Amino acid sequence: MSSFTNLRVVCLVCMRRRWGLVGRRGETVAVATTVKPGAFVTEIQYESGEFDEALTLLSPSGKFVSLVSDTDGTFGTLTFRSNNTFYGSGTDVFLDETWQTVGGSLEGKVINAETLTATATGPGSTSSITLVRDNVYSDLGISLQAISGTYLMVDTVTTTITIDTNGAVTGQDDSGCTFNGTVSIPDPSYNIFEAVFSAANCGDIDGGASGALKDGSYEVLGAYDPDLLELELAGTDGDVVALFIGAK
């Protein structure tokens, strides 16, 4: 089962207000992780005793995306030290009547190549995080040839994304958004890719984000499910969270 399929089960509100392909403008920091990159099932324990479950994608570059739902995600970069610890920063982007962003920091420990623990600190709050790698899904490997094709997502809006064998990306949705960008694969051994896109001419969506929030230049992380022929992307433009899950 795809880790993104697991996310659909865990996050009951996922996929409700997806508008298409977006990513996050962020720092490009080349770091070598001491854990294997991939998809991680994530548990977040809050000081109140409440908890959330999430899906985290970790790239070989150290960039990560952690999604609690389609309206709540954290985006940032981790740097791994030589003593099996790591640190990083992230921005939580979430919808609470209006879209909001909160910055924070992380300090953590590498338990083994598939397990991490961390403490996340933000304004007035601290949470404990455990990440466990989905080895089967993460070790599928990936190539531009394998992910090339046209993908369709039908939700509040219909979105089409095309990737060619050189990694060039084009697309559109029926709100008027057009997408252009490139996909790169940091390490073909792991089922993680990075992408840089621009979105333009996006229209407003009833009950969703405004076009002005969606236009811009972005970065995303993604993975590919060869059994479902499904492209799976997650990211933010710094204003809203969005998710693209589309099949050939």
N, C-alpha and C positions, 0 to 999 in steps of 0.2 A: 504494500500500500504506500502511495506517495505520502511524504511528510506533509505536503500541502493538503492532501485529503484528510490527514489527521487534524490539521488546523481547522478545517471546515467543521469537524466534529467538536473540537474543543471550544472554538469561538462561535457561540450560537448566533452572534450578530454579523459574523463575517459574510462578505459578498453582498450586503444589502445595498450599499451605496457606491459600489465601484464605478468609476467613470472611465477608466482606461489605464493607459500606461504612463506612469510617472516615476520619478526617482528623486534623489536628494542631491542638491549641490553641497559638496563637502570637501574636506581636505583629502588629498591623495597622498597617503603616507605608506611607503613601502616598508613592511615589517615582516619578519619570518615568524610564524606561529610555532609554538612547541606542541600544539595539539593538532590533530588532523582537521583540516577545514571540512565544511559540510553543513548539514542540517542538524539542529539540536532541539530535542524536546526540552522545554524550559519551564521551571517552576519558580514563581516569584512570591516570596513570603513577606508580607508587610508587618509593620510594628503593631498594627491593630489585631493581628492574628489572621486576617483574611489573606487569601492568596489568589493569584491568577496563573493560568497555564498559557504558554506562548510557544511559538515556533521561532527559532533563531537561525539565520543563515550567516555563516562565518567564512569569509573569503581568505585565500592564502595571503592576500595583502594586509589582512588585519581588519578590513572593513566588516561591519556587521549590521544586520537588520533584525530586530526582534519584534514580532507582531503578537499582540494580545488579541486584537481584532482588526477589522478593516477601518476602525476609527481610533485606534490606539497603537502606536508603534514607537520604538526607540531606534535611533540611527546614529552610528558613530564609528570609532576606530579603536581597536585594542592594540597595545604594544606588549610583547612578551619578553620578560627578563630571563636571564640565564639560570636563575635560582627557582624555577618553576612557579613564579608569580607573574602577574600581569597587572597593567593599569590601563585606563582609557577614559574617554569622555563620550557622552552621548546626549542627544536631544530627544526628549519625549514629545511627540506630536499627538494631540488627542482632541476629541470633540466633546465639549461639555457645554451644550447650548451653542457656543461659538468655538471655532478652532483655536487652540492654545498651544504654546510651546514652553517647555521647561528644560533647562540645561542641568546636567549632573555629571558626576564622576564615578568611576568604578575602580575597585581594588579587588584582586582575586588570586586564587591559587589553582594551579593545574594539578588535579588529583592523578590523572593518567591521560593517555592520548585521546580518550573519549569522554572525559568528565572534567568539568570545571565548576568551581564555586566562586561566588563573588559577593561583595557588598556594594550596593549602589546608594550614593548619597546625593540628595537634591535639596532644594530649599525647604527646610523644616521636616524632612523625612528621610528614613533609611529603610532599605529593603534587602533581604537575603535572597540570592539567586543560585539555583543549581541547574546546570546544563548537561544533558546526556545525549551523546551523538547517536544519530540513526545511521549505523554503519552500512547497512545494505543500500539504502538510498544514496548516501553520500559517496560511496565508492563505485557507483555506476560508471563514472568517467563521462566525459563530454567532448564534443568536437563541433566546429562550425558546420561541418557537413551534416552531422546528425540533427542539429537544431534548425538548419535552413528550412524554409517553407513559409506558408501563410497560416496564421492562427486566428481563430474567431472566438470572441467572448460575447455572449448575449446576456445582458443584465438590464439595469436601468437604462443604459445606452448600449448599442452594439459597437464593438471595437474590433478592428482588424489590424494585425501586425504582420509584417513580412520581413524575414531575415534572409539575406542571400549568403552564398558560400564564402564570401569574403568578409562577412560580418556587418555589412551595411544594413541599416534598419529603416523601414518606412512604415507608415500606418496612418489610420484615421479613425474617428468615431463619429456617430451620427449627431453629436452636438456641435460638430464643426472642427474639433481638434485635428491637427495634423502633427505627425511625429516623424522626426528624422534623427538618426544617430548611428552609433556603432556598438557592436558587441565584442568583447575580448574575453579570452579564457586564460586566467592566470596559471592554471596547472590542469592539463587534460585528464589527470588521474582522478580528479575530484569533480563531483557534480555541482559545480558552482561557476557561474560566469558573472562578469561585471559589464555594465553598459553605460554609455553616456548618450543622452537624448535631449532634444529640444521639443517643446510642445508649443503650438501657436494656434491662434484663432479659436480658442476653446469657448464654447458657449456655456451659459448657466444651465444647471440641472435642478429641477424642482426637488426640494428636500435634500439637495447635495451642495457641493462646493460651487462657488461662482467661477465663471471663466477666468476672471482676473487672477484668482488664486492658483489656477492650473497652468497658465502660460508661464514659460520660463525654460531654463536649462537645468538638467537634472542628472543624477547618477542613481543607478538601481543595482540590486543584486538579484540573481535569479538562478533557477535550476530547471532541469528537463526530465520529464517522466517518459521513458521510451515505451512503456507498456500502454499508457494512455495517449501517447503522442501529444503531450501537453506541455506547453511553455508556461512557466510560473515565475512571475516577477513581483517584487515588492519594493516600495520606496516612498519618498516624500519630496516635495519641493520646498520643504521648510514651513509650509502653511497647512497642508492637509496630508492625510495618509491615503494611499490608494494601493490597489491590488489588481494585477492582471493575471488571470488564469484562463488560457485559451487553448483549444485543441486544433490540430490540423484537419 
